[in-house]
Amino acid sequence: MESYIESIRSDELLARYIFHNRYFREDNTIRPDAFIPFPYPDLSVTRHLALSGEQLQSIGLLIAAQQNKNLYGRVDVMTSVVTGLSLSVQSAPTQDNPNHANIIGWSLEKSEQKIIAQQIAASIHSTVRY
């Protein structure tokens, strides 16, 4: 697996792993709730950084196993979408996921988070179901 790169470019794709089937609609579009960090201050994502789809899935499966959850898929969003909504993406590598990052700068108000989550969901680059 490629090691992480500290600075995050605006044209990078970020993978948000989906551990709840209810976040997918019947037509495979994503519900905005998948992007609400509440009650946490930030939202966990994985930077693509030239990883293959298989490598991204392996990372998701590892995270799911660590959290005792099922991996239902992932959605990919462009970093520029997130930063265009006055949020930031901060590299936060972990031992098991050197490409881990956090979307930071969220309001603490869930209603404000939902508005931003709706905008992110509307701009999804791709959806992958597992």
PyMOL commands that set and color helices and strands:
alter all, ss='L'
color gray80, all
select helices_A, chain A and resi 21-23+32-35+53-66+79-83+110-122
alter helices_A, ss='H'
color red, helices_A
select strands_A, chain A and resi 13-18+43-47+73-78+88-91+100-104+126-129
alter strands_A, ss='S'
color yellow, strands_A
deselect
rebuild
show_as cartoon
